[in-house]
Amino acid sequence: MTALNELVRPDRYPRSSQYDPAWLLDLDMGPNPLWLLEDLAHDLDLRPGMRVLDLGSGKGATSVFLAREYGVEVVAADLWIAPEQVARVFAEAGVGDQVEAVRAEAHALPFEEQSFDAIVSVDAFEYFGTADNFLPYLLRFLRPGGQLGMATPAMTREIRELGMIPSHIKEVVGWEAIAWHTAEWWRFQWDITELVKVTSARLQPDAWQDWLLWARARAGAEHDPDRQSANQPVIDMLTTDRGEFLSFALVTAHKN
């Protein structure tokens, strides 16, 4: 219970702290999604009635948060989670009339062009958004002046600059760490297209500590010893790193 209580932090995340930590962990597909989204939303202007694409929405926690906290209409798009499964989450959370669940692959989105006021992606963009041609493709679905915001695992220095993946990170995530870029890498990657105006590109303060709290809570919530031990490598990675390399990048932009 102590580990779960640490996921309630009204001093830093007042909106997220209103949500049951056990509910959040039950929908887990990545670390502290509501903390990331609440922080990211400070750099966005989300208003009631907007149509928002939650890209890589997982089991639905971020979509519930968007609908409840900002009054927006959400399309929750994910490749791995069946729409009927996540639709139950939305109905039970009382936002079934605000959120539509869609199975979609990020490079073949089934939407009309210019059909969203904002596109948000939390802890998913690293899997599909690093290619040079992805941003221009994604912007097809955003209205002129529309907002784009994403939170993604990040490094404080580029892997290519380091010339290697630090061993404590490589042991846990392997080659995937090459997709964990710095905030400034993302700023350049988006700015150079001249298709958007980047409004914010920053590393989240103390992101590794948030991530560690989540990993410890997840380990404490597991009743299966094998599943408990599965979380230990992440805990070890973060306690070894202590923010030297690991962080989260929060990036927002407006479509020109």
C-alpha positions in Angstrom: 0.0 0.0 0.0 2.9 2.4 0.7 4.2 2.1 -2.8 0.7 2.9 -4.2 0.4 5.9 -1.9 3.5 7.3 -3.4 1.6 7.6 -6.7 -0.6 10.2 -5.1 1.3 13.5 -5.3 -1.2 16.5 -5.3 1.7 18.9 -4.7 3.1 18.2 -8.1 0.3 16.5 -10.1 -3.0 17.7 -8.6 -5.2 16.4 -11.4 -3.6 13.0 -11.6 -3.8 12.5 -7.9 -7.6 12.3 -8.1 -7.3 9.0 -9.9 -7.0 5.6 -8.1 -3.4 4.4 -8.3 -4.6 0.8 -8.4 -6.8 1.6 -11.4 -3.8 3.2 -13.1 -1.5 0.3 -12.5 -4.2 -2.1 -13.8 -4.0 -0.2 -17.1 -0.2 0.0 -17.1 1.6 -0.1 -20.4 4.4 2.3 -19.5 5.5 4.5 -16.6 3.4 7.2 -15.0 1.3 8.2 -18.1 -1.0 10.6 -16.3 1.9 12.5 -14.7 3.5 12.9 -18.1 0.2 14.0 -19.7 -0.6 16.5 -16.9 2.9 18.0 -17.3 2.7 18.0 -21.1 -0.8 19.7 -21.0 0.7 22.8 -19.4 2.3 23.5 -22.8 -0.9 22.9 -24.7 -4.2 24.7 -24.9 -6.8 22.0 -24.7 -10.4 23.3 -24.6 -13.9 21.7 -24.3 -15.2 20.4 -27.6 -11.9 20.0 -29.3 -11.4 16.7 -31.2 -8.2 15.1 -30.0 -6.4 12.0 -31.3 -4.7 10.0 -28.5 -2.1 8.2 -30.5 -0.8 5.0 -28.9 -3.5 5.2 -26.2 -2.8 1.8 -24.7 -5.4 0.6 -22.2 -7.1 4.0 -22.1 -5.9 5.9 -19.0 -4.7 8.9 -20.9 -7.9 9.0 -23.0 -10.0 9.0 -19.8 -7.9 11.8 -18.4 -8.2 14.0 -21.6 -11.9 13.6 -21.6 -12.5 14.2 -17.9 -10.0 17.0 -17.3 -10.3 19.0 -20.5 -13.7 18.2 -21.8 -12.4 17.2 -25.2 -13.7 14.6 -27.6 -11.1 11.8 -27.9 -10.3 9.2 -30.5 -8.2 6.6 -28.7 -6.0 4.9 -31.3 -3.8 1.9 -30.5 -2.5 -1.1 -32.5 -2.3 -3.7 -29.7 -5.4 -3.2 -27.6 -8.8 -4.3 -28.9 -11.3 -1.5 -29.1 -14.0 -3.5 -27.3 -11.6 -4.0 -24.4 -10.8 -0.3 -24.0 -14.3 0.8 -24.6 -15.3 -1.0 -21.4 -12.7 1.1 -19.6 -14.2 4.3 -21.0 -17.8 3.3 -20.1 -16.8 2.4 -16.5 -15.0 5.7 -16.2 -18.1 7.6 -17.4 -16.6 9.0 -20.6 -18.0 6.4 -23.1 -19.9 9.2 -24.9 -16.7 11.3 -25.3 -14.1 8.7 -26.3 -14.1 6.5 -29.4 -11.7 3.5 -29.4 -10.1 2.6 -32.7 -7.5 0.0 -33.7 -4.9 1.7 -35.9 -1.3 1.5 -37.0 0.4 4.8 -36.7 1.7 4.7 -40.3 -1.7 3.9 -41.8 -4.2 6.0 -39.8 -7.9 5.5 -40.9 -8.9 9.2 -40.5 -9.9 12.0 -42.7 -7.3 14.7 -43.3 -7.4 17.8 -41.1 -9.9 16.1 -38.8 -8.3 16.8 -35.4 -7.7 20.0 -33.4 -4.9 18.3 -31.4 -2.8 15.1 -31.5 -1.4 13.8 -28.2 0.9 10.8 -27.7 2.2 9.6 -24.3 5.0 7.1 -24.1 4.4 5.7 -27.6 6.1 8.1 -30.1 9.4 6.4 -29.7 8.0 3.3 -31.3 6.8 4.9 -34.5 7.7 8.6 -34.7 11.4 8.9 -35.1 11.5 8.5 -38.9 12.2 11.7 -40.9 9.0 11.3 -42.9 6.6 10.6 -40.0 5.9 14.1 -38.8 4.8 15.3 -42.3 2.6 12.3 -42.6 1.0 12.8 -39.2 0.3 16.5 -39.8 -2.1 15.5 -42.6 -4.6 14.7 -39.9 -4.2 17.9 -38.0 -6.1 21.1 -38.8 -4.1 24.3 -39.7 -3.0 25.8 -36.4 -3.7 22.5 -34.6 -1.6 21.4 -31.7 0.8 18.4 -31.4 2.2 17.2 -28.1 4.1 14.1 -27.1 6.0 12.7 -24.1 8.6 10.1 -24.8 11.5 8.4 -23.0 14.6 10.5 -23.6 18.3 10.7 -23.1 20.2 13.7 -21.7 22.8 13.1 -24.4 22.4 11.4 -27.8 23.5 7.8 -28.1 25.4 8.7 -31.2 27.3 11.4 -29.3 28.1 8.9 -26.6 29.2 6.3 -29.1 27.5 3.5 -27.1 24.4 2.6 -25.1 25.4 2.9 -21.4 25.6 -0.6 -20.1 23.0 -0.3 -17.3 20.5 0.9 -20.0 21.5 -1.6 -22.6 21.0 -4.5 -20.2 17.4 -3.6 -19.8 16.2 -2.1 -23.1 18.9 -3.1 -25.5 19.0 -1.4 -28.9 15.6 0.4 -28.3 17.5 3.1 -26.5 18.7 4.5 -29.8 15.1 5.9 -30.2 15.3 7.7 -26.9 16.5 11.1 -28.1 17.2 14.4 -26.4 14.6 17.2 -26.3 16.8 19.3 -28.5 17.0 16.4 -31.1 13.2 16.5 -31.3 13.1 20.3 -31.5 15.5 20.2 -34.5 13.7 17.2 -36.1 10.4 19.0 -36.1 11.6 22.6 -36.7 13.6 21.7 -39.8 10.5 20.7 -41.7 9.1 24.2 -41.4 5.7 22.5 -41.1 5.3 23.3 -37.4 6.3 25.9 -34.9 7.8 24.1 -31.9 6.4 25.8 -28.8 8.2 23.7 -26.2 10.9 21.0 -26.1 12.1 20.1 -22.6 13.3 17.3 -20.4 10.9 16.7 -17.6 12.5 17.6 -14.2 13.4 14.6 -12.1 11.7 12.3 -14.7 13.9 9.4 -13.5 12.5 9.7 -10.0 8.9 9.7 -11.2 9.7 6.6 -13.3 11.3 4.9 -10.3 8.3 5.6 -8.1 6.1 4.0 -10.7 8.4 0.9 -11.1 8.5 0.4 -7.4 4.7 0.8 -7.1 4.2 -1.7 -9.9 6.6 -4.2 -8.3 4.8 -3.8 -4.9 1.4 -4.3 -6.5 2.3 -7.6 -8.1 1.4 -10.6 -6.1 3.3 -13.0 -8.3 6.9 -13.3 -7.3 8.0 -13.8 -10.9 6.2 -10.6 -12.0 7.7 -8.8 -9.0 11.2 -9.8 -10.1 10.4 -8.7 -13.7 10.2 -5.1 -12.5 13.6 -5.2 -10.6 15.8 -4.6 -13.7 14.0 -1.3 -14.4 14.4 -0.3 -10.7 18.1 -1.2 -10.9 18.6 0.7 -14.2 17.0 3.9 -12.7 18.8 3.7 -9.4 22.1 3.3 -11.2 21.4 6.1 -13.6 20.0 8.7 -11.1 19.2 11.0 -14.0 22.6 11.0 -15.6 21.2 9.8 -18.9 17.6 8.9 -18.5 14.7 11.3 -18.7 11.4 12.0 -20.6 11.1 14.6 -23.3 8.0 16.7 -23.5 7.6 18.4 -26.9 4.7 20.5 -28.3 4.1 22.4 -31.5 1.5 24.2 -33.6 0.9 23.2 -37.3 1.8 26.1 -39.6 
